[in-house]
Amino acid sequence: MTFSVLDFRRKWSCRGYMSVGAAMVTAALGLLLVPPERAEARKHGAPMDIFGFVAPRPRAVVHSVKIPLPRPRPEEAPKASDEAPPEAAGKPSSDQPSAGKPAEAAPPPEKQASACRLALTEDIAIAPSIPDIRGPGACGGEDLVRLEAVVLPDKRKVTVKPAAILRCTMASAIADWLRKDMVPVATSLGSPISDLDNFDSFECRGRNRVAGALLSEHGKANAIDIRAIKLANGQSIGLTDRTLSRDVRERVLHSVCARFSTVLGPGSDWYHEDHVHLDLAQRRNDYRICQWNVWDPLPQIAPLLPAERPEEAPPREVAAKPEAKEGADNEPAEKSSSPEEKSLPAKKPQSSKQVTKKRR
């Protein structure tokens, strides 16, 4: 049996296998011929660089950085055990919230006192500050005080009954008015001031308590209603009392109209007939309102009473008899009759029958 290569290739064709094998052998030889540096770079080549044809990118040079070390502790410094007290070691720090409790909000910064608050000292008035009031519809105010008493120049205290909640500027104006204007008035009456009758101060309401009206100055803590000023001897200066001297009430009128921007009393409207309203409302061009009619004092004797009976008048029994009145009325009638009327014949009276006929 003869055998040759040509016969083998005709019967068992392996051309395709031989071509694949040749390619593998070629790839193996190429890997052997690549230098070691190139092979090391292929490990970090591009993802699509299968055969390592793309040159690797040079890496950036890493420079060493020297980290500064802390300074050595001086010998005169206190020890660590002396800096922190032993009590604080077991307690958690106030700055760091504890694990069981939630972190609390930081307290708001303290509000600086106004110039009025600094000027309104205890030598002028007993008026402690109160928190700001934020009510509905712009009701309330800032820099509020509770005016409890006014200290006079002689260190006497005028108690405000009840205590008034006012703005600091309004409370300061009330204190100056009592100290400078009302002290001379009380001195002329012979007694110092003891109390101030506060009818109304702060109240969140409209003007004159009318529903839907504009916000009153009382709602802004910028007004006060006063009925009277009481003296130490028990006398009361009623600002609307007509039995009080007109001169005293006029002095009070001029003093309040010079200090306050609004003064409403008797004659302004029927809401202020029994008290006087004072406020410091700000208006355009510093416009002021002073409506208070100081009425004349009431007479000591009512004019509707009858006058006293004169002594020469006849007794009441004689003047009340009807006969005396009729006789007195007939006598002048007879005297006034003329002689012609006497000469005329007298008329006969008509009979009762004729009268009845006429009635029928």
Secondary structure as the mmCIF struct_conf table of DSSP 4:
data_model
#
loop_
_struct_conf.conf_type_id
_struct_conf.id
_struct_conf.beg_label_comp_id
_struct_conf.beg_label_asym_id
_struct_conf.beg_label_seq_id
_struct_conf.end_label_comp_id
_struct_conf.end_label_asym_id
_struct_conf.end_label_seq_id
HELX_RH_AL_P HELX_RH_AL_P1 VAL A 5 LYS A 11
BEND BEND1 TRP A 12 TRP A 12
HELX_RH_AL_P HELX_RH_AL_P2 ARG A 15 LEU A 33
BEND BEND2 VAL A 34 VAL A 34
HELX_RH_AL_P HELX_RH_AL_P3 PRO A 36 ARG A 42
TURN_TY1_P TURN_TY1_P1 LYS A 43 HIS A 44
BEND BEND3 GLY A 45 GLY A 45
TURN_TY1_P TURN_TY1_P2 PRO A 47 MET A 48
BEND BEND4 ILE A 50 PHE A 51
BEND BEND5 VAL A 54 VAL A 54
HELX_LH_PP_P HELX_LH_PP_P1 ALA A 55 SER A 64
HELX_LH_PP_P HELX_LH_PP_P2 LYS A 66 PRO A 74
TURN_TY1_P TURN_TY1_P3 GLU A 75 GLU A 76
BEND BEND6 ALA A 77 ALA A 77
HELX_LH_PP_P HELX_LH_PP_P3 PRO A 78 LYS A 79
HELX_RH_AL_P HELX_RH_AL_P4 ALA A 80 GLU A 83
BEND BEND7 ALA A 84 ALA A 84
HELX_RH_AL_P HELX_RH_AL_P5 PRO A 86 GLY A 90
BEND BEND8 LYS A 91 LYS A 91
HELX_LH_PP_P HELX_LH_PP_P4 PRO A 92 SER A 93
BEND BEND9 SER A 94 GLN A 96
HELX_LH_PP_P HELX_LH_PP_P5 PRO A 97 SER A 98
BEND BEND10 ALA A 99 LYS A 101
HELX_LH_PP_P HELX_LH_PP_P6 PRO A 102 SER A 114
HELX_RH_AL_P HELX_RH_AL_P6 ALA A 115 ALA A 119
BEND BEND11 LEU A 120 LEU A 120
TURN_TY1_P TURN_TY1_P4 GLU A 122 ILE A 124
STRN STRN1 ALA A 125 ILE A 126
STRN STRN2 SER A 129 ILE A 130
STRN STRN3 ILE A 133 ARG A 134
HELX_RH_3T_P HELX_RH_3T_P1 PRO A 136 ALA A 138
STRN STRN4 GLY A 140 GLY A 141
BEND BEND12 GLU A 142 ASP A 143
STRN STRN5 LEU A 144 VAL A 151
TURN_TY1_P TURN_TY1_P5 PRO A 153 ASP A 154
BEND BEND13 LYS A 155 LYS A 155
STRN STRN6 LYS A 157 ARG A 167
HELX_RH_AL_P HELX_RH_AL_P7 CYS A 168 TRP A 177
HELX_RH_PI_P HELX_RH_PI_P1 LEU A 178 MET A 182
HELX_RH_AL_P HELX_RH_AL_P8 VAL A 183 SER A 188
TURN_TY1_P TURN_TY1_P6 LEU A 189 GLY A 190
BEND BEND14 SER A 191 SER A 191
STRN STRN7 ILE A 193 ASP A 200
STRN STRN8 GLY A 206 GLY A 206
HELX_RH_3T_P HELX_RH_3T_P2 ARG A 207 ARG A 209
TURN_TY1_P TURN_TY1_P7 ALA A 211 GLY A 212
HELX_LH_PP_P HELX_LH_PP_P7 ALA A 213 LEU A 214
STRN STRN9 LEU A 215 LEU A 215
HELX_LH_PP_P HELX_LH_PP_P8 SER A 216 SER A 216
HELX_RH_3T_P HELX_RH_3T_P3 GLU A 217 LYS A 220
TURN_TY1_P TURN_TY1_P8 ALA A 221 ALA A 221
STRN STRN10 ALA A 223 LEU A 231
TURN_TY1_P TURN_TY1_P9 ALA A 232 ASN A 233
BEND BEND15 GLY A 234 GLY A 234
STRN STRN11 SER A 236 GLY A 238
TURN_TY1_P TURN_TY1_P10 LEU A 239 THR A 240
TURN_TY1_P TURN_TY1_P11 ARG A 242 THR A 243
BEND BEND16 LEU A 244 LEU A 244
HELX_RH_AL_P HELX_RH_AL_P9 ARG A 246 ARG A 259
BEND BEND17 SER A 261 SER A 261
STRN STRN12 THR A 262 LEU A 264
TURN_TY1_P TURN_TY1_P12 PRO A 266 SER A 268
HELX_RH_3T_P HELX_RH_3T_P4 TRP A 270 HIS A 272
BEND BEND18 GLU A 273 HIS A 275
STRN STRN13 VAL A 276 ASP A 279
HELX_RH_3T_P HELX_RH_3T_P5 ARG A 284 ASP A 286
STRN STRN14 ILE A 289 GLN A 291
HELX_LH_PP_P HELX_LH_PP_P9 TRP A 295 PRO A 299
BEND BEND19 GLN A 300 ILE A 301
TURN_TY1_P TURN_TY1_P13 PRO A 303 LEU A 304
BEND BEND20 LEU A 305 LEU A 305
HELX_LH_PP_P HELX_LH_PP_P10 PRO A 306 PRO A 310
TURN_TY1_P TURN_TY1_P14 GLU A 311 GLU A 312
BEND BEND21 ALA A 313 ALA A 313
HELX_LH_PP_P HELX_LH_PP_P11 PRO A 314 PRO A 315
HELX_RH_AL_P HELX_RH_AL_P10 ARG A 316 ALA A 319
TURN_TY1_P TURN_TY1_P15 ALA A 320 ALA A 320
HELX_RH_AL_P HELX_RH_AL_P11 PRO A 322 LYS A 335
TURN_TY1_P TURN_TY1_P16 SER A 336 SER A 336
HELX_RH_AL_P HELX_RH_AL_P12 PRO A 339 SER A 343
BEND BEND22 LEU A 344 LEU A 344
HELX_LH_PP_P HELX_LH_PP_P12 PRO A 345 SER A 351
HELX_RH_AL_P HELX_RH_AL_P13 SER A 352 ARG A 359
#
